[in-house]
Amino acid sequence: MAQHWQELIPIDRYTVSASGLLHEYDRKVLTFLYQPLIGSACFSLYMTLWAELEENRLWSESSSHHILMNLLGINLKDIHEARLKLEGIGLLKTYVKTEEGGRSFIYELHPPLNPQQFFLDGMLNIYLYRKVGKSHFARLKRFFSDQERPKEEDYRDVTRAFQDVFESATPGSLQYMHDNSGDLDTEENLQFIGRQEQKLIQVNPDTFDFDLLMSGLNESLVPKKALTKRVKEIISNLAFLYNINPIEMKNFILGALDENDEINIEDLRKGARDWYQFVNYDQLPSLITRTQPVIHQVQFSEPKTQEEELIRYYETTSPLEVFKSLSGGAEAAESDLKILEEVMIKYKLLPGVVNVLVDFVMKKNNMKFTKGFVEKIASHWARKEIKTVKAAMELAREEVRTSASVESRKTSGRTSKGKPIRTEVLPDWFEDNSKEVVKDVSNKNNTAVEEKKRAMEEKLKAFRK
């Protein structure tokens, strides 16, 4: 996996294309339905690329990424990250060609789902509901819908058929068309401008263990024919959306099986959704990046030290898994999950950075994950714009040094009878750099105490004389 500057540099050229004609109505869909999920940077990138297409055209002129950086007012890393999100949600396809003079890209824009597809998607509509809330979600549904047409029994269809209106061509006209048939063929290297409807979001079925699922279903006498291609696609999406394993999925399939040994897709979706809301206190999942984005990873080579191994672990593991690992494998409480989600959404901290924060807070706060303490550190790290695991670890070490220095200054003003210094439990990755700090602080404290003792003895001697 490469850094963004290995995949993209400002002088690289790009051309915008469209897979089909983009309509003005698509702007409303992108603004109100997609923007809450992908963010303003992704939305601006899509709209800017779209603006480079001339009206009713499918190709733009070539341009450089440096110009795109100036248009958007953001750096190349943010452009690359926004591009990846557009690709992931199905709004963009990227093609690259490497030549001696550099690289050139084709950014193929894809239209968004139409409102009906979006609100019946089964994934994107769930994420949107979780993001905007119940009332605004209902408002959006009303905005993108209208009154249903009157019932057909109230009206009588009087539409004429084609053959009722037109007559077939005469033999003479058919001969004329035969003589000029070449004019009817499509010209080479040209395509007609049209509209291609967007495909629904689909999680790769290979990410789900269907073999384990089938072994459980065979015991329940569920026929293999019930698992059609469409049903498998739905199962993959539900497993991703609600984090359902094959053993749990078996129960939802059995509940959705009808009298014809077919799986009712709506019952399957409803069963999975009801189960998730029951387990998570009526909450729905939100759309967040599961692990540290590739462009913000730093440990690509084979780890050689324990710290490099830990960095790699934080970069490739989700915060939920790190939290469970620190909790001895126990499931996180609902309150802890809410804190984790708020840290990633409210303070926009990346998953790898959140992993460092979780480790730091748990060890420093006696394995307690309290909201106030977590938010205090998260807001500080957000203001410092910490993006990488390594930067988060360095900042955590710096905070320990600062607190140790403050404690040292407080202790230096006390007598030898003062309260003992409290020893804090810290993550293992603090040891290498923090031992020297603690040692220096201890030496300074001992020296200050000895100097005060000598000064008191001198005063006593002078008093006795």
Secondary structure, DSSP 8 states (H G I E B T S, - for coil): ---HHHH--TT-EEEEEESS---THHHHHIIIIIHHHH-HHHHHHHHHHHHTS-TT-SB---EEHHHHHHHHTS-HHHHHHHHHHHHHTTSEEEEEEEETTEEEEEEEE-----HHHHHTSSSHHHHHHHHH-HHHHHHHHHHT-------GGGS------HHHH-----HHHHHHHHHTGGGGS--TT---------------GGGS-HHHHHHHHHHTT--GGGS-HHHHHHHHHHHHHHT--HHHHHHHHHHHB-TTS-B-HHHHHHHHHHHHHHHTTT-------SS--GGG----S---SHHHHHHHHHHHS-HHHHHHHHTTT----HHHHHHHHHHHHHS---HHHHHHHHHHHHHHTTT---HHHHHHHHHHHHHTT--SHHHHHHHHHHHHHHHHHHHHHHHHTS-TTS---------GGGHHHHHHHHHHHHHHHHHHHHHHHHHHHHHHHHHH-
